[in-house]
Amino acid sequence: MELKSYVREIPDFPKKGVSYKDITPLLLDHEAMNLAVKLFMNNLPHGKIDKVVGIESRGFFFATLLADKLNAGFIPVRKPGKLPYKTHSENYELEYGRDTLEIHEDAIKMGERILLHDDVLATGGTAAATSRLIEKCGGEIVQCNFLVELEFLNGISKLDKFEVSSLIKYS
């Protein structure tokens, strides 16, 4: 089973010239989802992972599944105003402008081992901002993993101090 065949490309979305990678077909197929989780688990570094951080909103899908498999907690990283408790914030650049992400201040205990997950690694701005939030909270990132990586955007360069794993790559 080729996971890439479950990713639908939508031309000119969200703007002209962008080829959006839609993971909905993969999410609709139980076998494809199970395979993705199995591959993520096989690619993880050894050692306990305390928490899995998922980035709003598509990063939540697999992050919660991975947290369950790892007997770890799940931490949502969200856009401003979506988390009800005290937060740390981080501004970042993305393909289409600027944005901000937040994490609860008490989500991570000092020294906890963290898996950072999102659906797509594009320019790396979102993942880099999330890594800064994790470190601000005292977490140690053991891996950043992604379902899809758009290698031609070189987002991995913003995560060069971390181990990075992606299941599907577009050159």
C-alpha positions in Angstrom: 0.0 0.0 0.0 1.4 3.3 -1.1 0.4 6.1 1.3 1.1 8.8 -1.3 -1.8 7.4 -3.4 -4.1 8.5 -0.6 -3.1 12.1 -0.8 -5.2 14.2 -3.2 -3.7 17.3 -4.8 -6.0 20.3 -5.1 -4.6 22.8 -7.6 -4.7 26.5 -6.8 -5.8 26.1 -3.2 -5.8 28.1 -1.0 -4.4 30.5 -3.7 -3.4 30.4 -7.3 -0.1 28.5 -7.9 -0.3 26.4 -4.7 -0.9 22.6 -5.0 -2.6 21.7 -1.7 -2.0 18.2 -0.3 -5.3 17.0 1.0 -4.9 14.1 3.4 -8.7 13.5 3.7 -8.7 10.4 1.5 -6.1 8.8 3.8 -8.2 9.6 6.8 -11.2 8.0 5.2 -9.4 4.7 4.8 -8.9 2.6 8.0 -6.1 0.5 6.5 -4.2 3.5 5.3 -4.5 5.3 8.7 -3.3 2.1 10.5 -0.4 1.8 8.1 0.6 5.5 8.7 0.4 5.0 12.5 2.5 1.8 12.2 5.1 3.6 10.1 5.3 6.5 12.5 5.8 4.1 15.4 8.5 2.2 13.5 10.4 5.5 12.8 10.4 6.8 16.4 13.7 7.0 18.3 14.2 4.6 21.3 13.2 5.7 24.7 10.1 6.9 26.5 8.1 9.7 25.0 6.1 11.6 27.7 3.9 13.8 25.5 2.9 14.2 21.9 2.4 17.8 20.6 -0.1 18.2 17.8 -0.3 21.4 15.8 -3.8 22.8 15.0 -5.7 21.3 13.5 -4.8 18.6 11.1 -1.8 17.7 13.3 -4.3 16.5 15.9 -5.5 13.5 13.9 -2.3 11.4 14.1 -0.9 13.1 17.2 -3.7 11.8 19.4 -3.4 8.3 17.8 0.4 8.3 18.5 -0.1 9.5 22.1 -2.5 6.6 22.7 0.0 4.1 21.2 2.8 5.6 23.3 0.9 5.8 26.5 1.7 9.5 26.5 -0.2 12.7 27.0 -1.4 14.8 24.1 -0.8 18.6 23.9 -2.7 20.7 21.5 -0.9 23.8 20.0 -3.5 26.2 18.8 -4.1 29.6 17.3 -4.6 32.5 19.7 -7.6 32.6 21.9 -8.5 28.9 21.6 -6.8 27.6 24.8 -8.7 28.5 28.0 -5.7 28.7 30.5 -2.5 30.7 30.7 -0.4 30.3 27.5 3.0 30.9 26.0 2.8 32.5 22.5 5.1 32.4 19.5 4.8 34.4 16.3 6.1 32.9 13.0 6.2 33.4 9.3 4.3 31.1 7.0 3.8 30.7 3.3 1.0 33.3 3.2 1.9 35.8 5.9 2.4 35.8 9.7 0.6 33.9 12.4 0.8 33.0 16.1 0.6 29.7 18.0 0.0 29.1 21.7 0.5 26.3 24.2 -0.7 26.0 27.8 2.1 27.2 30.2 1.7 24.0 32.3 1.5 21.5 29.5 5.1 20.3 29.8 7.2 19.5 32.8 10.9 20.4 32.8 12.8 17.7 30.9 9.8 15.8 29.5 10.5 14.0 26.2 8.3 15.4 23.5 7.3 14.1 20.0 6.2 17.0 17.8 3.7 16.0 15.1 2.0 17.8 12.2 0.4 16.8 9.0 2.6 18.7 6.5 6.1 20.1 6.7 6.2 23.0 4.2 8.4 26.0 4.9 9.0 24.9 8.5 7.7 28.1 10.1 4.9 26.4 12.0 7.0 23.5 13.3 9.9 25.8 14.2 7.5 28.1 16.2 6.1 25.0 17.9 9.6 23.7 18.8 10.3 27.1 20.4 7.1 26.8 22.5 8.1 23.3 23.6 11.5 24.5 24.6 10.1 27.5 26.4 8.1 25.1 28.5 11.2 23.0 29.3 10.5 20.1 27.0 13.1 18.0 25.1 12.1 17.3 21.5 13.0 13.8 20.6 11.6 13.9 17.1 9.5 16.1 14.7 7.4 13.9 12.5 5.1 14.7 9.6 2.8 12.7 7.4 3.8 14.8 4.3 7.0 16.8 3.6 7.3 19.3 0.7 11.1 18.9 0.3 11.2 21.6 -2.4 10.3 24.2 0.3 13.2 23.2 2.5 11.3 23.5 5.7 13.6 20.9 7.3 16.3 23.5 7.4 14.4 25.3 10.2 14.4 22.1 12.2 18.1 21.3 11.7 18.8 20.7 15.4 16.1 18.0 15.6 15.6 14.5 14.3 12.9 14.8 11.5 10.9 12.0 10.0 8.3 12.2 7.2 6.3 9.4 5.7 5.5 10.9 2.3 7.8 13.2 0.5 7.3 15.5 -2.5 10.5 16.7 -4.2 
